[in-house]
Amino acid sequence: NDTHNDCFRPLFKGEHQFDIFKIQNRWGQTVYESTNNEGKWDGSYGGVPQEIGVYYYYLKYHCGSKVIEKRGDVTLVR
């Protein structure tokens, strides 16, 4: 809550259209999901701050005529 890195979201240059941006916890539960290009995760689920730890993201989007999928992890710290 210091206005620095308070949310996690993909950043892109150029034109793109999200299909899905999803964050899951270590048990595979989806804690955030968006189809909005401006979607961002604030580290909470249902308004409840989540535990510090590693979360996994999945991103599928269109860039021109290409469909691109990315997966990775992000560490939540407070």
Steps between C-alpha positions, in 0.01 A plus 500: 500500500788737433398556133808308378429157350161477671352306206624236257401523134651437158641799312526503123599724214280511193156357434379190681176347622484286815317172497580435864734605782484265798679468835496174698630410844723199570196271529374598154213716626436799275528812715473750213371486144438768239432536129548876519818648345534720809454216751736495799530293817534680831605195704154427634226245440141597574630814670719298738878556481671174403795335671855595411638248254530390140201526266477384140373700206364398163448748220349440157467788255488592132771711345396564143414159359716308751367337816758513779494314831730578792540333839713591795507582865488807717593531867258690720669697781353755737 
